[in-house]
């Protein structure tokens, strides 16, 4: 759901990933998939099926 708070949540998630990367030494990144696109999938079982959506 996109509402006024989503932009703040997106920034918070990206900041969390930056901090996690710095603390763990392993790369973390934020992946946002729109609900409408996710709903088109039929029971995704693997992350790759969802990650594919962010490339479009």
mmCIF file of the N, C-alpha and C atoms, coordinates in Angstrom:
data_MODEL
# 
_entry.id   MODEL 
# 
loop_
_atom_site.group_PDB 
_atom_site.id 
_atom_site.type_symbol 
_atom_site.label_atom_id 
_atom_site.label_alt_id 
_atom_site.label_comp_id 
_atom_site.label_asym_id 
_atom_site.label_entity_id 
_atom_site.label_seq_id 
_atom_site.pdbx_PDB_ins_code 
_atom_site.Cartn_x 
_atom_site.Cartn_y 
_atom_site.Cartn_z 
_atom_site.occupancy 
_atom_site.B_iso_or_equiv 
_atom_site.pdbx_formal_charge 
_atom_site.auth_seq_id 
_atom_site.auth_comp_id 
_atom_site.auth_asym_id 
_atom_site.auth_atom_id 
_atom_site.pdbx_PDB_model_num 
ATOM 1   N N  . UNK A 1 1  ? 0.844  -1.166  0.000   1.00 0.00 ? 1  UNK A N  1 
ATOM 2   C CA . UNK A 1 1  ? 0.000  0.000   0.000   1.00 0.00 ? 1  UNK A CA 1 
ATOM 3   C C  . UNK A 1 1  ? 0.896  1.238   0.000   1.00 0.00 ? 1  UNK A C  1 
ATOM 4   N N  . UNK A 1 2  ? 0.664  2.113   -0.918  1.00 0.00 ? 2  UNK A N  1 
ATOM 5   C CA . UNK A 1 2  ? 1.413  3.361   -0.993  1.00 0.00 ? 2  UNK A CA 1 
ATOM 6   C C  . UNK A 1 2  ? 0.615  4.448   -0.290  1.00 0.00 ? 2  UNK A C  1 
ATOM 7   N N  . UNK A 1 3  ? 1.176  4.978   0.775   1.00 0.00 ? 3  UNK A N  1 
ATOM 8   C CA . UNK A 1 3  ? 0.557  6.113   1.437   1.00 0.00 ? 3  UNK A CA 1 
ATOM 9   C C  . UNK A 1 3  ? 1.648  7.093   1.848   1.00 0.00 ? 3  UNK A C  1 
ATOM 10  N N  . UNK A 1 4  ? 1.302  8.077   2.596   1.00 0.00 ? 4  UNK A N  1 
ATOM 11  C CA . UNK A 1 4  ? 2.237  9.139   2.956   1.00 0.00 ? 4  UNK A CA 1 
ATOM 12  C C  . UNK A 1 4  ? 3.442  8.618   3.751   1.00 0.00 ? 4  UNK A C  1 
ATOM 13  N N  . UNK A 1 5  ? 3.291  7.511   4.437   1.00 0.00 ? 5  UNK A N  1 
ATOM 14  C CA . UNK A 1 5  ? 4.343  6.975   5.286   1.00 0.00 ? 5  UNK A CA 1 
ATOM 15  C C  . UNK A 1 5  ? 5.344  6.085   4.541   1.00 0.00 ? 5  UNK A C  1 
ATOM 16  N N  . UNK A 1 6  ? 5.001  5.676   3.347   1.00 0.00 ? 6  UNK A N  1 
ATOM 17  C CA . UNK A 1 6  ? 5.837  4.730   2.611   1.00 0.00 ? 6  UNK A CA 1 
ATOM 18  C C  . UNK A 1 6  ? 7.222  5.303   2.308   1.00 0.00 ? 6  UNK A C  1 
ATOM 19  N N  . UNK A 1 7  ? 7.299  6.554   1.920   1.00 0.00 ? 7  UNK A N  1 
ATOM 20  C CA . UNK A 1 7  ? 8.601  7.158   1.621   1.00 0.00 ? 7  UNK A CA 1 
ATOM 21  C C  . UNK A 1 7  ? 9.510  7.121   2.852   1.00 0.00 ? 7  UNK A C  1 
ATOM 22  N N  . UNK A 1 8  ? 8.948  7.376   4.016   1.00 0.00 ? 8  UNK A N  1 
ATOM 23  C CA . UNK A 1 8  ? 9.728  7.304   5.252   1.00 0.00 ? 8  UNK A CA 1 
ATOM 24  C C  . UNK A 1 8  ? 10.169 5.873   5.548   1.00 0.00 ? 8  UNK A C  1 
ATOM 25  N N  . UNK A 1 9  ? 9.294  4.927   5.308   1.00 0.00 ? 9  UNK A N  1 
ATOM 26  C CA . UNK A 1 9  ? 9.641  3.519   5.525   1.00 0.00 ? 9  UNK A CA 1 
ATOM 27  C C  . UNK A 1 9  ? 10.727 3.075   4.554   1.00 0.00 ? 9  UNK A C  1 
ATOM 28  N N  . UNK A 1 10 ? 10.645 3.543   3.310   1.00 0.00 ? 10 UNK A N  1 
ATOM 29  C CA . UNK A 1 10 ? 11.670 3.213   2.321   1.00 0.00 ? 10 UNK A CA 1 
ATOM 30  C C  . UNK A 1 10 ? 13.031 3.744   2.758   1.00 0.00 ? 10 UNK A C  1 
ATOM 31  N N  . UNK A 1 11 ? 13.067 4.987   3.218   1.00 0.00 ? 11 UNK A N  1 
ATOM 32  C CA . UNK A 1 11 ? 14.328 5.572   3.688   1.00 0.00 ? 11 UNK A CA 1 
ATOM 33  C C  . UNK A 1 11 ? 14.860 4.827   4.908   1.00 0.00 ? 11 UNK A C  1 
ATOM 34  N N  . UNK A 1 12 ? 13.976 4.457   5.824   1.00 0.00 ? 12 UNK A N  1 
ATOM 35  C CA . UNK A 1 12 ? 14.394 3.726   7.020   1.00 0.00 ? 12 UNK A CA 1 
ATOM 36  C C  . UNK A 1 12 ? 14.969 2.363   6.642   1.00 0.00 ? 12 UNK A C  1 
ATOM 37  N N  . UNK A 1 13 ? 14.353 1.682   5.687   1.00 0.00 ? 13 UNK A N  1 
ATOM 38  C CA . UNK A 1 13 ? 14.846 0.376   5.253   1.00 0.00 ? 13 UNK A CA 1 
ATOM 39  C C  . UNK A 1 13 ? 16.209 0.502   4.589   1.00 0.00 ? 13 UNK A C  1 
ATOM 40  N N  . UNK A 1 14 ? 16.376 1.522   3.762   1.00 0.00 ? 14 UNK A N  1 
ATOM 41  C CA . UNK A 1 14 ? 17.663 1.732   3.100   1.00 0.00 ? 14 UNK A CA 1 
ATOM 42  C C  . UNK A 1 14 ? 18.747 2.054   4.126   1.00 0.00 ? 14 UNK A C  1 
ATOM 43  N N  . UNK A 1 15 ? 18.431 2.863   5.123   1.00 0.00 ? 15 UNK A N  1 
ATOM 44  C CA . UNK A 1 15 ? 19.388 3.189   6.173   1.00 0.00 ? 15 UNK A CA 1 
ATOM 45  C C  . UNK A 1 15 ? 19.748 1.947   6.985   1.00 0.00 ? 15 UNK A C  1 
ATOM 46  N N  . UNK A 1 16 ? 18.747 1.116   7.272   1.00 0.00 ? 16 UNK A N  1 
ATOM 47  C CA . UNK A 1 16 ? 19.000 -0.127  8.002   1.00 0.00 ? 16 UNK A CA 1 
ATOM 48  C C  . UNK A 1 16 ? 19.990 -0.986  7.228   1.00 0.00 ? 16 UNK A C  1 
ATOM 49  N N  . UNK A 1 17 ? 19.799 -1.081  5.925   1.00 0.00 ? 17 UNK A N  1 
ATOM 50  C CA . UNK A 1 17 ? 20.703 -1.875  5.089   1.00 0.00 ? 17 UNK A CA 1 
ATOM 51  C C  . UNK A 1 17 ? 22.117 -1.306  5.104   1.00 0.00 ? 17 UNK A C  1 
ATOM 52  N N  . UNK A 1 18 ? 22.236 0.006   5.034   1.00 0.00 ? 18 UNK A N  1 
ATOM 53  C CA . UNK A 1 18 ? 23.559 0.626   5.103   1.00 0.00 ? 18 UNK A CA 1 
ATOM 54  C C  . UNK A 1 18 ? 24.254 0.284   6.417   1.00 0.00 ? 18 UNK A C  1 
ATOM 55  N N  . UNK A 1 19 ? 23.516 0.392   7.514   1.00 0.00 ? 19 UNK A N  1 
ATOM 56  C CA . UNK A 1 19 ? 24.090 0.084   8.821   1.00 0.00 ? 19 UNK A CA 1 
ATOM 57  C C  . UNK A 1 19 ? 24.434 -1.398  8.955   1.00 0.00 ? 19 UNK A C  1 
ATOM 58  N N  . UNK A 1 20 ? 23.562 -2.266  8.468   1.00 0.00 ? 20 UNK A N  1 
ATOM 59  C CA . UNK A 1 20 ? 23.826 -3.700  8.533   1.00 0.00 ? 20 UNK A CA 1 
ATOM 60  C C  . UNK A 1 20 ? 25.060 -4.052  7.714   1.00 0.00 ? 20 UNK A C  1 
ATOM 61  N N  . UNK A 1 21 ? 25.214 -3.431  6.563   1.00 0.00 ? 21 UNK A N  1 
ATOM 62  C CA . UNK A 1 21 ? 26.388 -3.673  5.725   1.00 0.00 ? 21 UNK A CA 1 
ATOM 63  C C  . UNK A 1 21 ? 27.655 -3.252  6.461   1.00 0.00 ? 21 UNK A C  1 
ATOM 64  N N  . UNK A 1 22 ? 27.600 -2.074  7.057   1.00 0.00 ? 22 UNK A N  1 
ATOM 65  C CA . UNK A 1 22 ? 28.766 -1.561  7.769   1.00 0.00 ? 22 UNK A CA 1 
ATOM 66  C C  . UNK A 1 22 ? 29.114 -2.447  8.974   1.00 0.00 ? 22 UNK A C  1 
ATOM 67  N N  . UNK A 1 23 ? 28.116 -2.909  9.701   1.00 0.00 ? 23 UNK A N  1 
ATOM 68  C CA . UNK A 1 23 ? 28.355 -3.702  10.906  1.00 0.00 ? 23 UNK A CA 1 
ATOM 69  C C  . UNK A 1 23 ? 28.776 -5.141  10.625  1.00 0.00 ? 23 UNK A C  1 
ATOM 70  N N  . UNK A 1 24 ? 28.238 -5.721  9.561   1.00 0.00 ? 24 UNK A N  1 
ATOM 71  C CA . UNK A 1 24 ? 28.512 -7.134  9.286   1.00 0.00 ? 24 UNK A CA 1 
ATOM 72  C C  . UNK A 1 24 ? 29.614 -7.335  8.259   1.00 0.00 ? 24 UNK A C  1 
ATOM 73  N N  . UNK A 1 25 ? 29.892 -6.299  7.464   1.00 0.00 ? 25 UNK A N  1 
ATOM 74  C CA . UNK A 1 25 ? 30.865 -6.446  6.389   1.00 0.00 ? 25 UNK A CA 1 
ATOM 75  C C  . UNK A 1 25 ? 30.309 -7.201  5.192   1.00 0.00 ? 25 UNK A C  1 
ATOM 76  N N  . UNK A 1 26 ? 29.041 -7.500  5.227   1.00 0.00 ? 26 UNK A N  1 
ATOM 77  C CA . UNK A 1 26 ? 28.362 -8.177  4.114   1.00 0.00 ? 26 UNK A CA 1 
ATOM 78  C C  . UNK A 1 26 ? 27.346 -7.221  3.515   1.00 0.00 ? 26 UNK A C  1 
ATOM 79  N N  . UNK A 1 27 ? 27.204 -7.215  2.207   1.00 0.00 ? 27 UNK A N  1 
ATOM 80  C CA . UNK A 1 27 ? 26.276 -6.263  1.583   1.00 0.00 ? 27 UNK A CA 1 
ATOM 81  C C  . UNK A 1 27 ? 24.806 -6.614  1.842   1.00 0.00 ? 27 UNK A C  1 
ATOM 82  N N  . UNK A 1 28 ? 24.065 -5.624  2.279   1.00 0.00 ? 28 UNK A N  1 
ATOM 83  C CA . UNK A 1 28 ? 22.622 -5.718  2.454   1.00 0.00 ? 28 UNK A CA 1 
ATOM 84  C C  . UNK A 1 28 ? 22.006 -4.659  1.548   1.00 0.00 ? 28 UNK A C  1 
ATOM 85  N N  . UNK A 1 29 ? 20.865 -4.964  0.954   1.00 0.00 ? 29 UNK A N  1 
ATOM 86  C CA . UNK A 1 29 ? 20.182 -3.963  0.143   1.00 0.00 ? 29 UNK A CA 1 
ATOM 87  C C  . UNK A 1 29 ? 18.677 -4.128  0.285   1.00 0.00 ? 29 UNK A C  1 
ATOM 88  N N  . UNK A 1 30 ? 18.003 -3.040  0.051   1.00 0.00 ? 30 UNK A N  1 
ATOM 89  C CA . UNK A 1 30 ? 16.551 -2.970  0.184   1.00 0.00 ? 30 UNK A CA 1 
ATOM 90  C C  . UNK A 1 30 ? 15.914 -3.284  -1.162  1.00 0.00 ? 30 UNK A C  1 
ATOM 91  N N  . UNK A 1 31 ? 14.980 -4.171  -1.158  1.00 0.00 ? 31 UNK A N  1 
ATOM 92  C CA . UNK A 1 31 ? 14.251 -4.537  -2.369  1.00 0.00 ? 31 UNK A CA 1 
ATOM 93  C C  . UNK A 1 31 ? 12.781 -4.229  -2.151  1.00 0.00 ? 31 UNK A C  1 
ATOM 94  N N  . UNK A 1 32 ? 12.254 -3.367  -2.965  1.00 0.00 ? 32 UNK A N  1 
ATOM 95  C CA . UNK A 1 32 ? 10.844 -3.004  -2.849  1.00 0.00 ? 32 UNK A CA 1 
ATOM 96  C C  . UNK A 1 32 ? 10.089 -3.586  -4.036  1.00 0.00 ? 32 UNK A C  1 
ATOM 97  N N  . UNK A 1 33 ? 9.071  -4.348  -3.731  1.00 0.00 ? 33 UNK A N  1 
ATOM 98  C CA . UNK A 1 33 ? 8.208  -4.925  -4.763  1.00 0.00 ? 33 UNK A CA 1 
ATOM 99  C C  . UNK A 1 33 ? 6.806  -4.388  -4.526  1.00 0.00 ? 33 UNK A C  1 
ATOM 100 N N  . UNK A 1 34 ? 6.243  -3.801  -5.559  1.00 0.00 ? 34 UNK A N  1 
ATOM 101 C CA . UNK A 1 34 ? 4.894  -3.251  -5.426  1.00 0.00 ? 34 UNK A CA 1 
ATOM 102 C C  . UNK A 1 34 ? 3.874  -4.373  -5.251  1.00 0.00 ? 34 UNK A C  1 
ATOM 103 N N  . UNK A 1 35 ? 2.880  -4.126  -4.417  1.00 0.00 ? 35 UNK A N  1 
ATOM 104 C CA . UNK A 1 35 ? 1.868  -5.136  -4.100  1.00 0.00 ? 35 UNK A CA 1 
ATOM 105 C C  . UNK A 1 35 ? 1.161  -5.643  -5.347  1.00 0.00 ? 35 UNK A C  1 
ATOM 106 N N  . UNK A 1 36 ? 0.833  -4.743  -6.250  1.00 0.00 ? 36 UNK A N  1 
ATOM 107 C CA . UNK A 1 36 ? 0.132  -5.142  -7.478  1.00 0.00 ? 36 UNK A CA 1 
ATOM 108 C C  . UNK A 1 36 ? 0.952  -6.145  -8.284  1.00 0.00 ? 36 UNK A C  1 
ATOM 109 N N  . UNK A 1 37 ? 2.259  -5.919  -8.371  1.00 0.00 ? 37 UNK A N  1 
ATOM 110 C CA . UNK A 1 37 ? 3.123  -6.843  -9.097  1.00 0.00 ? 37 UNK A CA 1 
ATOM 111 C C  . UNK A 1 37 ? 3.253  -8.170  -8.347  1.00 0.00 ? 37 UNK A C  1 
ATOM 112 N N  . UNK A 1 38 ? 3.375  -8.094  -7.029  1.00 0.00 ? 38 UNK A N  1 
ATOM 113 C CA . UNK A 1 38 ? 3.478  -9.308  -6.220  1.00 0.00 ? 38 UNK A CA 1 
ATOM 114 C C  . UNK A 1 38 ? 2.219  -10.161 -6.373  1.00 0.00 ? 38 UNK A C  1 
ATOM 115 N N  . UNK A 1 39 ? 1.070  -9.519  -6.403  1.00 0.00 ? 39 UNK A N  1 
ATOM 116 C CA . UNK A 1 39 ? -0.195 -10.244 -6.518  1.00 0.00 ? 39 UNK A CA 1 
ATOM 117 C C  . UNK A 1 39 ? -0.301 -11.027 -7.821  1.00 0.00 ? 39 UNK A C  1 
ATOM 118 N N  . UNK A 1 40 ? 0.441  -10.621 -8.846  1.00 0.00 ? 40 UNK A N  1 
ATOM 119 C CA . UNK A 1 40 ? 0.406  -11.332 -10.126 1.00 0.00 ? 40 UNK A CA 1 
ATOM 120 C C  . UNK A 1 40 ? 1.119  -12.683 -10.064 1.00 0.00 ? 40 UNK A C  1 
ATOM 121 N N  . UNK A 1 41 ? 1.973  -12.845 -9.069  1.00 0.00 ? 41 UNK A N  1 
ATOM 122 C CA . UNK A 1 41 ? 2.680  -14.121 -8.919  1.00 0.00 ? 41 UNK A CA 1 
ATOM 123 C C  . UNK A 1 41 ? 1.744  -15.163 -8.333  1.00 0.00 ? 41 UNK A C  1 
ATOM 124 N N  . UNK A 1 42 ? 1.961  -16.388 -8.698  1.00 0.00 ? 42 UNK A N  1 
ATOM 125 C CA . UNK A 1 42 ? 1.146  -17.475 -8.174  1.00 0.00 ? 42 UNK A CA 1 
ATOM 126 C C  . UNK A 1 42 ? 1.970  -18.226 -7.127  1.00 0.00 ? 42 UNK A C  1 
ATOM 127 N N  . UNK A 1 43 ? 1.814  -17.849 -5.880  1.00 0.00 ? 43 UNK A N  1 
ATOM 128 C CA . UNK A 1 43 ? 2.502  -18.504 -4.768  1.00 0.00 ? 43 UNK A CA 1 
ATOM 129 C C  . UNK A 1 43 ? 4.020  -18.592 -4.973  1.00 0.00 ? 43 UNK A C  1 
ATOM 130 N N  . UNK A 1 44 ? 4.719  -17.466 -4.970  1.00 0.00 ? 44 UNK A N  1 
ATOM 131 C CA . UNK A 1 44 ? 6.180  -17.524 -5.143  1.00 0.00 ? 44 UNK A CA 1 
ATOM 132 C C  . UNK A 1 44 ? 6.823  -18.325 -4.023  1.00 0.00 ? 44 UNK A C  1 
ATOM 133 N N  . UNK A 1 45 ? 7.769  -19.157 -4.374  1.00 0.00 ? 45 UNK A N  1 
ATOM 134 C CA . UNK A 1 45 ? 8.439  -20.008 -3.398  1.00 0.00 ? 45 UNK A CA 1 
ATOM 135 C C  . UNK A 1 45 ? 9.905  -19.645 -3.217  1.00 0.00 ? 45 UNK A C  1 
ATOM 136 N N  . UNK A 1 46 ? 10.453 -18.881 -4.165  1.00 0.00 ? 46 UNK A N  1 
ATOM 137 C CA . UNK A 1 46 ? 11.874 -18.517 -4.097  1.00 0.00 ? 46 UNK A CA 1 
ATOM 138 C C  . UNK A 1 46 ? 12.021 -17.007 -4.190  1.00 0.00 ? 46 UNK A C  1 
ATOM 139 N N  . UNK A 1 47 ? 13.065 -16.530 -3.534  1.00 0.00 ? 47 UNK A N  1 
ATOM 140 C CA . UNK A 1 47 ? 13.347 -15.102 -3.554  1.00 0.00 ? 47 UNK A CA 1 
ATOM 141 C C  . UNK A 1 47 ? 13.562 -14.600 -4.981  1.00 0.00 ? 47 UNK A C  1 
ATOM 142 N N  . UNK A 1 48 ? 14.181 -15.398 -5.816  1.00 0.00 ? 48 UNK A N  1 
ATOM 143 C CA . UNK A 1 48 ? 14.464 -14.993 -7.195  1.00 0.00 ? 48 UNK A CA 1 
ATOM 144 C C  . UNK A 1 48 ? 13.183 -14.641 -7.952  1.00 0.00 ? 48 UNK A C  1 
ATOM 145 N N  . UNK A 1 49 ? 12.090 -15.293 -7.624  1.00 0.00 ? 49 UNK A N  1 
ATOM 146 C CA . UNK A 1 49 ? 10.823 -14.998 -8.284  1.00 0.00 ? 49 UNK A CA 1 
ATOM 147 C C  . UNK A 1 49 ? 10.328 -13.593 -7.929  1.00 0.00 ? 49 UNK A C  1 
ATOM 148 N N  . UNK A 1 50 ? 10.603 -13.168 -6.727  1.00 0.00 ? 50 UNK A N  1 
ATOM 149 C CA . UNK A 1 50 ? 10.191 -11.844 -6.274  1.00 0.00 ? 50 UNK A CA 1 
ATOM 150 C C  . UNK A 1 50 ? 11.200 -10.797 -6.734  1.00 0.00 ? 50 UNK A C  1 
ATOM 151 N N  . UNK A 1 51 ? 12.479 -11.103 -6.622  1.00 0.00 ? 51 UNK A N  1 
ATOM 152 C CA . UNK A 1 51 ? 13.524 -10.160 -7.018  1.00 0.00 ? 51 UNK A CA 1 
ATOM 153 C C  . UNK A 1 51 ? 13.395 -9.792  -8.482  1.00 0.00 ? 51 UNK A C  1 
ATOM 154 N N  . UNK A 1 52 ? 12.935 -10.713 -9.288  1.00 0.00 ? 52 UNK A N  1 
ATOM 155 C CA . UNK A 1 52 ? 12.732 -10.457 -10.714 1.00 0.00 ? 52 UNK A CA 1 
ATOM 156 C C  . UNK A 1 52 ? 11.813 -9.261  -10.930 1.00 0.00 ? 52 UNK A C  1 
ATOM 157 N N  . UNK A 1 53 ? 10.840 -9.087  -10.058 1.00 0.00 ? 53 UNK A N  1 
ATOM 158 C CA . UNK A 1 53 ? 9.874  -7.990  -10.198 1.00 0.00 ? 53 UNK A CA 1 
ATOM 159 C C  . UNK A 1 53 ? 10.518 -6.624  -10.054 1.00 0.00 ? 53 UNK A C  1 
ATOM 160 N N  . UNK A 1 54 ? 11.543 -6.522  -9.241  1.00 0.00 ? 54 UNK A N  1 
ATOM 161 C CA . UNK A 1 54 ? 12.169 -5.218  -8.995  1.00 0.00 ? 54 UNK A CA 1 
ATOM 162 C C  . UNK A 1 54 ? 13.005 -4.764  -10.192 1.00 0.00 ? 54 UNK A C  1 
ATOM 163 N N  . UNK A 1 55 ? 13.275 -5.651  -11.116 1.00 0.00 ? 55 UNK A N  1 
ATOM 164 C CA . UNK A 1 55 ? 14.084 -5.315  -12.287 1.00 0.00 ? 55 UNK A CA 1 
ATOM 165 C C  . UNK A 1 55 ? 13.264 -4.655  -13.384 1.00 0.00 ? 55 UNK A C  1 
ATOM 166 N N  . UNK A 1 56 ? 11.962 -4.622  -13.241 1.00 0.00 ? 56 UNK A N  1 
ATOM 167 C CA . UNK A 1 56 ? 11.082 -4.060  -14.285 1.00 0.00 ? 56 UNK A CA 1 
ATOM 168 C C  . UNK A 1 56 ? 10.555 -2.718  -13.873 1.00 0.00 ? 56 UNK A C  1 
# 
